[in-house]
């Protein structure tokens, strides 16, 4: 049975059975998700999974074919609520004839920030994204990385409660990525909710509180990274005298076991079972030379959940 | 508030992108050529024996050709500067950063439309007053009802702008440009065919011209403007390019106004409904 939408202030985003069909192509099949306020939420999926279309529906850019979408407790089509929403598009482009300072002032005005406030905020946000030496340069002279930075600043200039960032670190060098990561965390500390779509899974892994994996516009599974990070363990064991019975006996503690020569690779849902596994192998007569637990990275998890590359 | 911000931004965009300045420089080139033309004509008159009454009609005809050139420049500039505004911003995704602000889509579209109208008003005022001043100073002629004429040319440009915006909510920049220039070309041809109908009584060319004007009434507005501005005597001469052989009625101007409002309503509706 479907869970009814919760209209308390607990959630920043809620969708139920959200669907978008372009002519005969289903872009988003049946998206139901909830994003709690004040968290950094990762939105993951392969190319063509419907991520961008879903974000556009949440921002009112694309009209849903069905289902419901609420942001900050009002329907996503509500225009006024956008005063509290910031958005960095995937490939941020804007009028190249504007300077960085003019761009921020314009977006601030369009978001309803008073002129007096903007006089202070514009230089502050240009400084935040490290573009102070370039504040009076026109955007046509900006590199892709600089455009991403000023695009991030325009998404934040009105200090929104909910921020959508679509591939915010694409085109950025490692220092730029670090800066964006720090800014995203500072937004969470300010109390904002950040909805992050990125292909860089290592970034998601160290930034997000929760992630969902979507495919064909449907949530496949979700992970709370605050609690999951310590779990999902992969164990590499180098041992001799491993019998099929010994390996079969590991089943109660493992989700997979693959033996190649002397290397046995196991996956376990929690690290609490590691002593049991080792005791079992020794008791079964195996000579264990190496026992190395490794955390399952988000990338491993992604591959495991999404399966084979379908060439999308 | 946001509406005026978008209107101001659109106006500034034209200025920053040098479109307005390029159009004004082209206008200055026109003034130079037109001024020399008038000057040489007056010098030729001084050496010849053409009666002053006929001289006045000839220079008045030159003024009408000058104003017609201004009209063509204004319409083409309107289409070329605005063709990328809606369609190009949708294609490139630039519209996303604006459409996700707390502004209703109709305000985005009307704001841009208003910004262009401000630019057109300045351009037409400068080009019209410059052409008329030149003709007055060099040739000693003035048009009848210049304000009515200028307002009609302004209406023609606003119509072209609105149709460009309307198709821009459906089609890509290139397709939009081809459609709008094609429609204006159709109106242009229809207008001249209608003008040619004056040589034969009951010509079917009139019907063809009216149908063309109903499809796109831009050229009909110019022919009404020419009728308003041309001297009554020159207008009655059958060989004049703007002779009042088949003058669009006030009802046709009213139709053009309704057509423009209808196109604007369709543009707003479709821009509101479509996915961005």
Boltz contact constraints between the chains, C-beta under 6 A:
constraints:
  - contact:
      token1: [A, 59]
      token2: [B, 100]
      max_distance: 6.0
  - contact:
      token1: [A, 61]
      token2: [B, 99]
      max_distance: 6.0
  - contact:
      token1: [A, 61]
      token2: [B, 276]
      max_distance: 6.0
  - contact:
      token1: [A, 62]
      token2: [B, 275]
      max_distance: 6.0
  - contact:
      token1: [A, 79]
      token2: [B, 102]
      max_distance: 6.0
  - contact:
      token1: [A, 79]
      token2: [B, 104]
      max_distance: 6.0
  - contact:
      token1: [A, 80]
      token2: [B, 102]
      max_distance: 6.0
  - contact:
      token1: [A, 82]
      token2: [B, 101]
      max_distance: 6.0
  - contact:
      token1: [A, 82]
      token2: [B, 102]
      max_distance: 6.0
  - contact:
      token1: [A, 83]
      token2: [B, 102]
      max_distance: 6.0
  - contact:
      token1: [A, 87]
      token2: [B, 100]
      max_distance: 6.0
  - contact:
      token1: [A, 89]
      token2: [B, 96]
      max_distance: 6.0
  - contact:
      token1: [A, 93]
      token2: [B, 92]
      max_distance: 6.0
  - contact:
      token1: [A, 93]
      token2: [B, 94]
      max_distance: 6.0
  - contact:
      token1: [A, 94]
      token2: [B, 94]
      max_distance: 6.0
  - contact:
      token1: [A, 94]
      token2: [B, 97]
      max_distance: 6.0
  - contact:
      token1: [A, 97]
      token2: [B, 16]
      max_distance: 6.0
  - contact:
      token1: [A, 97]
      token2: [B, 17]
      max_distance: 6.0
  - contact:
      token1: [A, 109]
      token2: [B, 5]
      max_distance: 6.0
  - contact:
      token1: [A, 110]
      token2: [B, 2]
      max_distance: 6.0
  - contact:
      token1: [A, 110]
      token2: [B, 5]
      max_distance: 6.0
  - contact:
      token1: [A, 110]
      token2: [B, 101]
      max_distance: 6.0
  - contact:
      token1: [A, 111]
      token2: [B, 101]
      max_distance: 6.0
